Amino acid sequence: MSPDASTQNSTLAGHLLDQYAGRIARSRRPYLLGLSGLQGSGKSTLAREMKAQAEARGWPTEVLSLDDFYYSRSEREVLAHQIHPLLKTRGVPGTHEIELLMSVLAALPQASDKLPVEHPRFDKGRDTRMTPSKWTKVTRPPKLVILEGWALGLRPQLVAALDAPVNALEREEDPEGTWRHWVNKQLRSYQPLWRKLDALIVLQAPSWDIVRKWRSEQEEELLARHAPLAMDAETMVRFLAHYERLSRHALATLPALADTTVEYDDNRHVIALHHG
């Protein structure tokens, strides 16, 4: 991360914590702050910076990532066999174990050395969960929980919006719309989790084309470092096509549902903050 980006993240994290400080301080249970942003928007980095600053303010803080609750590769292969082949690829609603995430959130207020709360970690290089011995253990009740994820807060699309494919992947590999209708239906089961959020912060990218560019840049950095299973350009295009429909839907609808929207330009500079 460049010095400018690091400074921006630090400033933004402080501003967001200031915005919610009163509510966090008054809350009698862990305050659940949702951080929603599409691929490459920097939500994981911002969440880590917010955690560091919150801890410095004396608030025990945990960061949970929706990505860590993806089903394992073998479980997704079962979904691919039983429902639709496109479900082999992680990402869309229905490929997360939401029940496990809900149980972790319910257990966190009682976390202790004697009764640690464990939650999974997902290895994107191997495209599956880490072994339970490498899961995160929480041994103290947090004052603040930051839940970050790409689809946080998203509501299902209208069924009529599912008819026309948005890209070649949908047109060629989901011609009957089976996959996208199933994914949209699964999104309904995420709504009880969204309702648990005390506040939702949305990191708003300028467009889907820019999101693709940001995410591809991340992968190019991994390729340059010879990271295992880093995706080449063609593989990345196909991977992102799984996300395109709901990413466009998120860009169009999430700002209206957010408590705070952080607006970015094409170079990931913050250009506006909107508080609902």
N, C-alpha and C positions, 0 to 999 in steps of 0.2 A: 504494500500500500504506500502511495506517495505521501510525503509530509503534509501536503495540502489536504489530502483525503483523510489522513489521521486527525488533523486539526479539526476538520469539518465534523467528523464522527464524534470527537470529544465534545465539541460545542453543542452538537445536536443532542447527544445523550444527556448532557446537563440540562438543556432546555426542556426536554421531554420529562425528565425526572422532576424538575421544578414545577412543571405543569400539573403533575399528578401527586406531588409530595403530600399535600394536605389529605387527600383521599387515602393514600397509602398509610400515612401515620394514623389516621382514624380507624382504619379497618381492623376488625377484631379477628379476622382470619387472613390467610395469605391473600394479598391483592393480586388478582390475575390480569395481567396486561398482555393483550394480544398484539403481536407485531407481524403484520401481513405485507409481503412483498413478493413480486414475481422473481423468476430466476435471474440471478446476477445483480439484484438490486442492493445487495450488501446488508441484508437483514441479520445474518448470523454475526457479522463483524460488529454491527451496531448493538446487537443484543449482548455481546461480550463486553463492550465498552459500557453499556448501561449497568450491567452486573457489577463491574469494577467500581463504578462511581456510586452505585447504590450501597455496596458494601462499605465504601469509604464514609458514607453517611450513617453507618451503623445499622443498615437494614440487611439482615441475612437474605440472600437472593439466590434463586435457582433459575436456570435457563433450560427450558424444554424445547426441543425441536420436533415439529411434526414429522420431519424426515426420519427421525430415529425410530418412529413407530411403523415404518413400512413393514409389511409382511416379508418373511424370508423369501429367497428366490424359489425354494421348493414349494412354499405355500402359494406363491403367485403362479407357478406352473400348474398347480391344481386348478386355480381359477381359470387359467388359459384353456385348460382341457375341458372344464365343465361348462364355461360360459362363453368365452371368446378369446381367440389367440392373442389379441392385443393386450390382454391383461397380464401377460408375462412381463411387460415393461412397467416398472414402478412409476408412481407419480400421481395418477388420477385418483379421485375419490373411489373408495372401494379397495385400494391397495394399502390402506393404513389399518392398524388394529386399534380402532377408536376406543373399544371397551377397555383395553389395557391402559390407554392414556387417561381415561376417565377414572379408573381405579387408582392410578398413581396420584392424580390430583386430589382424590378423596383422602388418600393416606398421608399426604405431606404434612398436614397440621399436627400429626402425632409422631413425626419422624424423631428418632432418638438413637443413641449409640446401641441400645439394647434391641430396638426395633427399627433398623434402617429401612428406608424405602428405596428399592432398586428400580431403575428404569433402563430400557434397552439403549444400545448404541448401534447405529447402522454403518456398515463399512461400504461406502459407495464404490470403492475400488474393486471389491469382491462381489458387490451387488447383493449383499445379504447381511443379516444381523451378526454382530459379534457374539462370541460365546458368552453365556451369563456371567462367567467369572470376570469379564471385562465391562460389565454394565456399571453405570454410575450409581453410587450409594449415597443417599442423603441421610445425614445423622442429626439434623437439627430442623426445627420447624421454620420455614422461610417466612419473612415478612412480605416479600415480593416474589412472585413467580412470573417470568417472562416466557410466554409461549410464542415461538416464531414458526412461520410456515408460509408456503406459497399460496395456499388457497384459503387462508384463515378468513372467516366471516362471509364467505361466498354462499349465496343462495342458489337453488336450482334454477336452470333456465326454463322458460316456458316450453312445453312440449313441441309447439309449432316451430320453435327456433331450431329444433334438432333435425328437421327434414333435410335441409340442404347441407352437403358436406362443406367444410371450411378449407380443406386442403386435399392433396393427392392421397395421403394416407387414409383419410376417411372415405374418399371416393372409391379407392381401389381395394382397401382391406376391410371396410365396414359399409359395403354398399347398401345393406338392408337397415343400417342404423342400429343394429343390436347392441354394439359396444357403447355407443354414445348415449343411448336410452338407458342402459344399465348403469353407467357411470352417473348420469344425472339423477337417477333414482337413489343411488347410494349417497349422494350429497345430502339427501333429506336426513339421513341418520347422523350427519355431522352437526345438524342444527342444535341439538341439546348441548353439545360442547361449546358452540359459539355463544349460546345464551349464558354460559358460565363466565364469560369474559366480563370483567368489570369495566374495561375500556378497550377499544380497538384503534391501533395506530396503523395507518396504511402508507406504505412507501410507494408513491405513484410514479411509474415510469412514463415517458412521453408517448410511447407507442409499442406495439408488439414487435415491429421491426427493430427497435432499439433494444428490447429485451433479448431478442435473438442474438444481436451483436454483443451485448454484455455477456451473455452465457457462453457464446463461442469464444470470447476473449479469455474467459476463465479456463476453458478446456485447452486453448492454445498454450497457456502458461503451464498446465499440467503436462502436455505433450513435450514442451521444451525441457521440463524437468525429468522426462522419461518416466512419468508416473505409471504404475501398472494399470492397464485397462483404460487409459485416457482415450477419448474418442477422437477419431479423425473427423474431418469436416463433413463427409457424407453421412457418417454414423450420427453425428450431432444433429444434422438436419432432420433425420428420421426420428431421433429421440425427442426433439423439441416439437415435432408435429403432434405427438401425443398430448402435449400441453396447450396447443394453440387455441382450441375452442374455448376452454375455460379461462385461459389467460386474457383473451379478448373480452370475455364476459366480465372478468374481474376489473379490467381497465375501465370498462363502461359503467360498472355498478357500485364498486366498493367505496369510492369517495363519498357517496351519499349515505353510506352506512357507517362511516368512520367517525370516531370521536376526534381524531386528529389525522389530517392528511399532510404528508411531507411530499412536496412536489419537486421532482428532479428534472434537469435538462438532459440533453443527449449525452453529456459528459459526466453524468452522475453528480452534478453540483446542485445543492439545494437552492431553489429559486423562490419558494414560497412555503409557508406553513399555514394551514387552515384548521382552526379549532371549532368543532361542532358545538 
